[in-house]
Amino acid sequence: MRLIFATTEDLNETFLKTFMRRIPVSIKVPDLNDRSKTELKLHIFKAFIQESERLARPITVSAWVINRLYNLKYKSNVGELKTNIRLLCARVFSQEKTAETIIINSESIGNTFLTNLMASKEQEVVVKEAVNFSPKSQLTDFEEQLQDENSLLLNGLQKILGLVEQYQKRILSLDNAKRQLAREAAALIDRIVHGNQQFQDESLKYMTSVIQGLFDYLESSFFVKIKGNAIVAIANYIYRKNDFEIKITPKETILLERLLGLISENAGIETQLLKSFLDLVKTKLDFKLDLFSQVLLMGYLISLEIDYQCSGQSAIILAHGFSTASSIADVANQFLDYKVFDAFDMPLSISVNQVREFMDQYLKKYDCSKGLVILVDMGSLMVLPESLEEVVEGPLLVISNVSTQEALYVGELIRNGTAIDEIGRKVQEKLRPTYRLSYPIVKKAPMIITTCHTGVGSAKQIQKFLENSMPQNLDYRIEAVDYAYLTQYADQSPYFNQYDVVSIVGTSDP
């Protein structure tokens, strides 16, 4: 005999451990509110179809009611949803038993149901108009659009996977694969977004505003310009991606990872934008885009043919600390109104060999044939030119003691097209450290200095004698100072700068 139990209660909190040990397999089915938007919507439609069959009447449900049902929080999952819809239909049917069609809207459901539905703050709109159900309705009547869009994504997935196989068989070059990925991704995202133009609910507007804000930040950081309609398209795709059910096999996952890796190595600015965008989405919206979505967005960014401002020479800042290099690079790029510097924030424990490995990857990814300037924070990194001689294709200039001032000066030279050897000479000439010591401007307290040519010990004895002899109401400071020190620095010493020295008491005149 095989027994199957179902409950909406928490297993660990409700049942004894001795009982749970006798249940060999437990499966947690996601709560109704945690499932895809499409699944919840179809559960609502299916319940109304069943009620139409049971009552043998057509049922027309207003968009307001369906959207409120959609946004309710269900503690008891599907059972609670079905019960709510059954009671709704029964209430309206009992009031209009002779009506040919049961019309369910905010006016007909009664105060109790109206209050319950009003408790749901409508956030997502799933239908714009009333929906008609009949005893002969089939759930597939309402699944047609979903199936079409799922098929669209599946076809797109297969085409993209085909690009990897063609590249591996040397049928396609990497450049051609990159161009075809861009075309497929752009067509796919545009078709998905075009099919969703009627849905402009508040959640989508909020999503669009957030994505717009993220791209505004990326545009100012990377000095690129992305079209507004492209941002809307990306926001629509991210908003709707959970509506689709695309299962990717382990083999397909490997192919997608391989494709993303290959394209990333040959799409510099798009790779940086995608990586930063994924980090921002995770931080601001608290979710992670799946691998297929990452590949799609990479292709879509490539299709935009982003205008990227770049100087002839490459430049990078290497500095230890959580965001030291990034902060200096951001400030310099913003002040220069030009993308000059990349940045690498190095952990404090990083070794020179690990830095060299990073630079190896950097040189493979970016064209540095016209010269590479590296600003570093420590002199130990000045050995980089020797270790990178075999991989660097152009002149390499490393400058130590990086600072914001140095980055601004070097960035201005790079932007003006200054030769790389001239940059090194000018930095050495112009950025020599200077110092200025100042003292606070205050009313100087009076001071008496004690001293003795035989040493500070005698001076301290004189100091102690004076402190014991002077009246308490005199606010005089008494300080024992070495005779040789006074002789050497005289009135240039800090004592004369900070205090009003009224007298020197000692055995000799300094």
C-alpha positions as CSV (number, residue, x, y, z in Angstrom):
1,M,0.0,0.0,0.0
2,R,1.3,3.5,-0.9
3,L,-0.1,6.5,1.0
4,I,0.2,10.1,-0.2
5,F,-0.5,13.0,2.1
6,A,-0.9,16.7,1.3
7,T,-1.0,19.7,3.6
8,T,-0.5,23.4,3.5
9,E,1.0,23.4,7.0
10,D,4.7,23.7,7.8
11,L,6.0,20.1,8.2
12,N,8.7,20.9,10.8
13,E,6.5,23.1,12.9
14,T,3.2,21.1,12.8
15,F,4.2,17.4,12.8
16,L,6.2,15.4,15.3
17,K,9.6,14.3,14.2
18,T,8.7,10.7,15.1
19,F,5.9,10.9,12.5
20,M,8.0,12.6,9.9
21,R,10.7,9.9,10.1
22,R,8.0,7.5,8.8
23,I,7.5,9.6,5.7
24,P,10.3,8.5,3.3
25,V,9.8,11.3,0.7
26,S,8.5,14.8,1.2
27,I,8.1,17.2,-1.7
28,K,7.5,21.0,-1.2
29,V,5.2,22.4,-3.9
30,P,5.8,26.2,-4.3
31,D,3.1,28.4,-2.9
32,L,0.6,29.7,-5.4
33,N,2.0,33.2,-5.1
34,D,5.5,31.9,-5.8
35,R,4.6,30.3,-9.1
36,S,4.8,32.0,-12.5
37,K,2.4,34.7,-13.4
38,T,0.9,32.7,-16.3
39,E,0.3,29.6,-14.0
40,L,-1.6,31.7,-11.5
41,K,-3.6,33.4,-14.2
42,L,-4.6,30.0,-15.7
43,H,-5.6,28.7,-12.3
44,I,-8.1,31.6,-12.1
45,F,-9.4,30.9,-15.6
46,K,-9.8,27.2,-14.9
47,A,-11.8,27.8,-11.7
48,F,-14.2,30.0,-13.6
49,I,-14.6,27.5,-16.4
50,Q,-15.4,24.8,-13.8
51,E,-18.0,27.0,-12.2
52,S,-19.5,27.8,-15.6
53,E,-19.8,24.0,-16.2
54,R,-21.3,23.4,-12.8
55,L,-23.9,26.2,-13.0
56,A,-24.5,25.5,-16.7
57,R,-24.4,29.2,-17.4
58,P,-22.0,31.5,-19.2
59,I,-20.0,33.7,-16.8
60,T,-18.6,37.1,-17.6
61,V,-16.0,38.4,-15.1
62,S,-14.8,42.0,-15.1
63,A,-11.1,42.8,-15.5
64,W,-11.2,44.5,-12.0
65,V,-12.3,41.2,-10.3
66,I,-9.7,39.0,-12.1
67,N,-6.9,41.4,-11.5
68,R,-7.8,41.6,-7.8
69,L,-8.0,37.8,-7.5
70,Y,-4.6,37.6,-9.2
71,N,-3.0,40.0,-6.7
72,L,-4.4,38.4,-3.6
73,K,-2.1,36.5,-1.2
74,Y,-3.3,32.9,-0.9
75,K,-2.3,31.1,2.3
76,S,-4.0,27.8,1.3
77,N,-2.9,27.8,-2.3
78,V,-5.1,26.5,-5.1
79,G,-7.8,25.3,-2.7
80,E,-8.3,28.8,-1.3
81,L,-8.4,30.3,-4.8
82,K,-11.1,27.8,-6.0
83,T,-13.2,28.3,-2.9
84,N,-13.1,32.1,-3.3
85,I,-14.2,31.8,-6.9
86,R,-16.9,29.2,-6.1
87,L,-18.4,31.5,-3.4
88,L,-18.2,34.5,-5.7
89,C,-20.1,32.7,-8.4
90,A,-22.6,31.2,-6.0
91,R,-23.4,34.6,-4.4
92,V,-24.1,36.2,-7.8
93,F,-26.1,33.2,-9.1
94,S,-28.3,33.2,-6.0
95,Q,-29.2,36.9,-6.7
96,E,-29.9,36.4,-10.4
97,K,-31.1,32.8,-10.9
98,T,-33.0,33.6,-14.0
99,A,-30.3,35.6,-15.7
100,E,-28.9,34.0,-18.9
101,T,-25.4,35.1,-18.1
102,I,-23.8,35.4,-14.6
103,I,-22.1,38.8,-14.5
104,I,-19.4,39.1,-11.8
105,N,-18.2,42.6,-11.1
106,S,-17.6,45.0,-8.2
107,E,-21.3,45.8,-8.1
108,S,-22.6,42.2,-8.0
109,I,-20.3,40.5,-5.6
110,G,-21.6,42.0,-2.4
111,N,-20.0,43.9,0.4
112,T,-18.1,41.0,2.0
113,F,-16.3,39.9,-1.2
114,L,-15.9,43.6,-2.2
115,T,-14.1,44.3,1.1
116,N,-11.9,41.2,0.7
117,L,-10.9,42.1,-2.8
118,M,-10.3,45.7,-1.9
119,A,-7.7,44.5,0.6
120,S,-5.6,43.5,-2.4
121,K,-3.6,46.5,-3.6
122,E,-3.7,45.9,-7.3
123,Q,-0.1,45.9,-8.6
124,E,-0.1,43.8,-11.8
125,V,-2.8,43.9,-14.5
126,V,-3.2,40.6,-16.3
127,V,-6.3,41.5,-18.3
128,K,-7.6,44.8,-19.6
129,E,-11.2,43.7,-20.5
130,A,-13.9,41.4,-19.1
131,V,-13.3,37.7,-19.8
132,N,-16.2,35.5,-21.0
133,F,-16.3,31.8,-19.8
134,S,-18.8,29.2,-21.0
135,P,-19.6,25.6,-20.1
136,K,-17.8,24.6,-23.4
137,S,-14.7,26.8,-22.8
138,Q,-11.3,25.0,-22.7
139,L,-8.3,26.2,-20.9
140,T,-6.4,25.9,-24.1
141,D,-8.5,28.7,-25.5
142,F,-6.6,31.0,-23.1
143,E,-3.2,29.3,-23.4
144,E,-2.8,30.0,-27.1
145,Q,-0.8,33.2,-26.8
146,L,1.4,31.7,-24.1
147,Q,2.1,28.6,-26.2
148,D,3.0,30.8,-29.2
149,E,5.5,32.9,-27.1
150,N,7.0,29.8,-25.5
151,S,7.5,28.3,-28.9
152,L,9.0,31.6,-30.0
153,L,11.6,31.4,-27.2
154,L,12.3,27.7,-27.7
155,N,12.9,28.3,-31.4
156,G,15.2,31.2,-30.5
157,L,17.1,29.0,-28.1
158,Q,17.6,26.3,-30.7
159,K,18.9,28.9,-33.3
160,I,21.3,30.3,-30.8
161,L,22.6,26.9,-29.8
162,G,23.0,26.1,-33.5
163,L,25.5,29.0,-33.7
164,V,27.8,27.3,-31.2
165,E,27.7,24.1,-33.1
166,Q,28.4,25.8,-36.4
167,Y,31.3,27.7,-34.9
168,Q,32.7,24.5,-33.4
169,K,32.4,22.8,-36.9
170,R,34.1,25.9,-38.4
171,I,31.1,26.6,-40.6
172,L,30.8,30.0,-39.0
173,S,33.6,32.4,-38.0
174,L,33.4,34.0,-34.6
175,D,32.5,37.4,-36.1
176,N,29.7,35.9,-38.1
177,A,28.4,34.0,-35.0
178,K,28.5,37.3,-33.1
179,R,26.5,39.1,-35.8
180,Q,23.9,36.3,-36.1
181,L,23.5,36.2,-32.3
182,A,22.8,40.0,-32.4
183,R,20.2,39.5,-35.1
184,E,18.5,36.6,-33.4
185,A,18.4,38.3,-29.9
186,A,17.1,41.6,-31.3
187,A,14.3,39.9,-33.3
188,L,13.3,37.7,-30.3
189,I,13.2,40.5,-27.7
190,D,11.4,42.9,-30.1
191,R,8.7,40.3,-30.9
192,I,8.1,39.5,-27.2
193,V,7.9,43.2,-26.4
194,H,5.7,43.9,-29.3
195,G,3.2,41.3,-28.2
196,N,2.9,43.0,-24.8
197,Q,2.2,46.6,-25.8
198,Q,-1.3,46.5,-24.3
199,F,0.0,45.8,-20.8
200,Q,1.2,49.0,-19.3
201,D,0.4,48.4,-15.6
202,E,2.0,50.1,-12.7
203,S,4.5,47.3,-12.1
204,L,5.8,47.5,-15.6
205,K,6.1,51.2,-15.4
206,Y,8.1,50.8,-12.1
207,M,10.3,48.2,-13.7
208,T,11.0,50.5,-16.7
209,S,11.9,53.4,-14.5
210,V,14.3,51.2,-12.5
211,I,16.0,49.9,-15.6
212,Q,16.2,53.4,-17.0
213,G,17.9,54.5,-13.9
214,L,20.4,51.6,-14.1
215,F,21.3,52.5,-17.7
216,D,21.6,56.2,-16.9
217,Y,24.2,55.2,-14.4
218,L,26.0,52.9,-16.9
219,E,25.9,55.5,-19.6
220,S,27.6,58.1,-17.4
221,S,30.1,55.5,-16.1
222,F,31.1,54.0,-19.5
223,F,30.4,57.1,-21.7
224,V,28.0,55.3,-24.0
225,K,24.5,56.2,-25.3
226,I,21.8,53.6,-25.4
227,K,18.5,54.4,-27.2
228,G,15.5,54.9,-25.0
229,N,13.3,52.3,-26.9
230,A,16.0,49.7,-26.3
231,I,15.8,50.3,-22.5
232,V,12.1,49.9,-22.7
233,A,12.5,46.6,-24.6
234,I,15.0,45.3,-22.0
235,A,12.6,46.3,-19.2
236,N,9.7,44.6,-20.9
237,Y,11.7,41.4,-21.4
238,I,12.9,41.2,-17.8
239,Y,9.3,41.9,-16.6
240,R,7.8,39.2,-18.7
241,K,10.5,36.5,-18.5
242,N,8.8,34.7,-15.7
243,D,5.7,34.2,-17.9
244,F,7.7,31.7,-20.0
245,E,8.7,28.2,-19.1
246,I,11.9,27.3,-20.8
247,K,13.8,24.3,-19.5
248,I,17.5,24.1,-20.5
249,T,19.3,20.8,-20.4
250,P,22.8,20.4,-18.9
251,K,24.2,20.0,-22.4
252,E,22.5,23.2,-23.6
253,T,23.8,25.0,-20.5
254,I,27.4,24.1,-21.5
255,L,26.8,25.3,-25.0
256,L,25.3,28.6,-23.8
257,E,28.2,29.1,-21.3
258,R,30.7,28.5,-24.1
259,L,28.9,30.9,-26.4
260,L,28.8,33.7,-23.8
261,G,32.5,33.2,-23.0
262,L,33.5,33.4,-26.7
263,I,31.4,36.5,-27.4
264,S,32.5,38.2,-24.1
265,E,36.2,37.9,-25.1
266,N,35.4,39.7,-28.4
267,A,32.8,42.3,-27.3
268,G,34.7,44.6,-24.9
269,I,32.2,47.4,-24.1
270,E,29.1,45.1,-24.3
271,T,30.7,42.7,-21.9
272,Q,31.5,45.4,-19.4
273,L,27.9,46.8,-19.7
274,L,26.3,43.4,-19.2
275,K,28.5,42.5,-16.2
276,S,27.7,45.8,-14.5
277,F,24.0,45.6,-15.4
278,L,23.7,42.1,-13.9
279,D,25.4,43.3,-10.7
280,L,23.0,46.3,-10.5
281,V,19.9,44.2,-11.2
282,K,20.9,41.8,-8.4
283,T,21.5,44.7,-6.0
284,K,18.4,46.9,-7.0
285,L,15.8,44.3,-7.9
286,D,17.2,41.3,-5.9
287,F,17.1,38.7,-8.6
288,K,19.6,37.0,-10.9
289,L,19.1,36.7,-14.6
290,D,19.3,33.1,-16.0
291,L,22.0,32.1,-18.4
292,F,19.7,32.2,-21.5
293,S,18.7,35.7,-20.6
294,Q,22.3,36.7,-20.2
295,V,23.1,35.4,-23.7
296,L,20.0,37.2,-25.1
297,L,21.0,40.5,-23.5
298,M,24.5,40.2,-24.7
299,G,23.3,39.7,-28.3
300,Y,20.8,42.5,-27.9
301,L,23.5,44.9,-26.7
302,I,25.7,44.0,-29.6
303,S,22.8,44.7,-32.0
304,L,22.5,48.2,-30.7
305,E,25.9,49.1,-32.1
306,I,26.7,51.2,-29.1
307,D,28.7,54.4,-29.8
308,Y,31.7,54.1,-27.5
309,Q,34.1,56.9,-26.9
310,C,37.6,55.6,-26.6
311,S,41.1,57.1,-26.9
312,G,43.9,55.6,-28.9
313,Q,45.9,54.6,-25.9
314,S,44.6,52.3,-23.2
315,A,44.8,53.1,-19.5
316,I,44.1,51.2,-16.3
317,I,44.4,51.9,-12.6
318,L,45.6,49.2,-10.2
319,A,45.2,49.9,-6.5
320,H,44.7,47.9,-3.3
321,G,41.5,48.3,-1.4
322,F,37.8,47.6,-1.8
323,S,37.1,50.3,-4.4
324,T,40.1,52.5,-4.4
325,A,41.0,52.1,-8.1
326,S,37.3,52.2,-9.2
327,S,36.7,55.5,-7.3
328,I,39.8,57.2,-8.7
329,A,38.9,56.0,-12.3
330,D,35.3,57.1,-11.9
331,V,36.3,60.6,-10.7
332,A,38.9,61.1,-13.4
333,N,36.6,59.8,-16.2
334,Q,33.8,62.1,-15.0
335,F,36.0,65.2,-14.8
336,L,37.5,64.5,-18.2
337,D,34.0,63.8,-19.6
338,Y,35.7,60.9,-21.5
339,K,36.3,57.2,-20.9
340,V,40.0,57.0,-20.3
341,F,40.6,54.6,-17.4
342,D,39.6,51.1,-16.5
343,A,40.1,49.9,-13.0
344,F,41.1,46.8,-11.0
345,D,40.4,46.9,-7.2
346,M,43.0,44.5,-5.8
347,P,42.6,42.6,-2.5
348,L,45.3,43.5,0.1
349,S,46.6,39.9,0.0
350,I,47.0,39.7,-3.8
351,S,50.5,38.8,-5.1
352,V,52.4,40.3,-8.0
353,N,51.9,37.1,-9.9
354,Q,48.1,37.3,-9.6
355,V,48.2,40.9,-10.8
356,R,50.3,39.7,-13.8
357,E,47.7,37.0,-14.5
358,F,44.9,39.7,-14.5
359,M,46.9,41.9,-16.9
360,D,47.5,38.9,-19.2
361,Q,43.7,38.6,-19.5
362,Y,43.3,42.3,-19.9
363,L,45.8,42.4,-22.7
364,K,44.1,39.5,-24.5
365,K,40.7,41.2,-24.3
366,Y,41.7,44.8,-25.3
367,D,43.7,46.2,-28.1
368,C,46.7,47.9,-26.5
369,S,48.9,48.1,-29.6
370,K,48.9,51.9,-29.5
371,G,50.2,51.9,-25.9
372,L,49.1,51.0,-22.4
373,V,49.4,53.3,-19.3
374,I,49.1,51.6,-15.9
375,L,48.8,53.7,-12.8
376,V,49.7,51.7,-9.7
377,D,49.7,52.5,-6.0
378,M,52.8,50.6,-4.9
379,G,56.4,50.6,-6.1
380,S,56.4,46.7,-6.1
381,L,54.2,46.7,-9.1
382,M,56.8,48.6,-11.2
383,V,58.1,45.2,-12.2
384,L,55.0,44.6,-14.4
385,P,56.7,45.8,-17.7
386,E,59.4,43.0,-17.3
387,S,56.8,40.3,-16.7
388,L,54.4,41.4,-19.5
389,E,57.0,41.9,-22.3
390,E,56.0,38.7,-24.0
391,V,52.3,39.4,-24.2
392,V,52.1,43.2,-24.7
393,E,51.9,44.4,-28.3
394,G,52.7,48.0,-27.7
395,P,54.7,50.3,-25.4
396,L,53.9,49.9,-21.7
397,L,54.2,52.8,-19.2
398,V,53.8,52.1,-15.5
399,I,53.6,55.1,-13.1
400,S,53.6,54.6,-9.3
401,N,51.9,56.5,-6.4
402,V,48.5,56.8,-8.1
403,S,46.3,59.5,-6.9
404,T,43.3,61.4,-8.2
405,Q,45.5,64.3,-9.2
406,E,47.9,62.0,-11.1
407,A,44.9,60.2,-12.8
408,L,43.5,63.6,-14.0
409,Y,46.8,64.8,-15.3
410,V,47.6,61.5,-17.1
411,G,44.1,61.3,-18.4
412,E,44.3,64.8,-19.9
413,L,47.6,63.9,-21.6
414,I,46.1,60.8,-23.1
415,R,43.1,62.6,-24.3
416,N,45.2,65.2,-26.0
417,G,47.2,62.5,-27.8
418,T,50.5,63.0,-26.0
419,A,53.1,60.4,-26.8
420,I,53.5,57.7,-24.2
421,D,57.1,58.4,-23.5
422,E,56.3,62.1,-23.1
423,I,53.6,61.2,-20.6
424,G,56.2,59.5,-18.3
425,R,58.5,62.5,-18.5
426,K,55.8,65.1,-17.8
427,V,54.4,63.2,-14.8
428,Q,57.9,63.0,-13.3
429,E,58.5,66.7,-13.8
430,K,55.1,68.1,-12.8
431,L,53.9,65.9,-10.0
432,R,56.8,66.2,-7.5
433,P,55.4,66.2,-4.0
434,T,55.2,69.5,-2.2
435,Y,54.2,70.2,1.4
436,R,53.0,73.1,3.5
437,L,52.7,73.1,7.2
438,S,50.3,75.5,8.9
439,Y,49.4,76.2,12.5
440,P,46.0,77.1,13.8
441,I,45.3,80.8,14.2
442,V,44.4,81.2,17.8
443,K,45.3,83.5,20.7
444,K,48.7,82.2,21.8
445,A,48.9,81.2,25.4
446,P,51.9,82.6,27.3
447,M,54.8,80.3,27.9
448,I,58.0,80.2,29.9
449,I,60.8,77.9,28.6
450,T,63.3,76.4,30.9
451,T,66.7,75.2,29.7
452,C,70.2,74.2,30.8
453,H,73.3,73.6,28.9
454,T,74.0,70.5,31.0
455,G,70.8,68.7,29.8
456,V,67.0,68.5,30.0
457,G,67.2,67.0,33.5
458,S,68.3,70.3,35.0
459,A,65.7,72.2,32.9
460,K,63.0,70.0,34.3
461,Q,64.1,70.8,37.8
462,I,63.8,74.5,37.0
463,Q,60.4,73.8,35.4
464,K,59.2,72.1,38.6
465,F,60.5,74.9,40.8
466,L,58.6,77.6,38.7
467,E,55.4,75.6,38.7
468,N,55.4,75.4,42.5
469,S,56.2,79.0,42.9
470,M,53.8,80.7,40.4
471,P,50.3,81.9,41.5
472,Q,47.5,79.6,40.4
473,N,45.6,82.4,38.6
474,L,48.4,82.9,36.1
475,D,47.7,80.8,33.0
476,Y,51.3,80.3,32.0
477,R,52.6,77.1,30.4
478,I,56.1,76.1,31.5
479,E,58.0,73.7,29.2
480,A,61.6,72.2,29.6
481,V,63.4,72.3,26.3
482,D,66.8,71.0,25.3
483,Y,69.5,73.7,25.2
484,A,71.0,72.4,21.9
485,Y,67.6,72.3,20.3
486,L,66.9,76.0,21.1
487,T,70.4,77.0,19.9
488,Q,69.8,75.3,16.6
489,Y,66.2,76.3,15.8
490,A,65.8,79.5,17.9
491,D,62.5,81.2,17.3
492,Q,61.7,78.9,14.3
493,S,60.8,76.1,16.6
494,P,57.1,75.1,17.1
495,Y,57.1,76.5,20.6
496,F,57.4,80.0,19.2
497,N,54.7,79.4,16.6
498,Q,52.2,77.9,18.9
499,Y,52.8,80.0,22.1
500,D,53.7,83.5,23.2
501,V,57.1,82.8,24.7
502,V,57.6,85.5,27.3
503,S,60.8,84.4,28.8
504,I,63.6,81.7,28.8
505,V,64.9,80.7,32.3
506,G,68.1,78.8,32.5
507,T,71.8,78.7,33.2
508,S,72.9,79.9,29.7
509,D,71.6,82.2,27.0
510,P,70.6,80.1,23.9
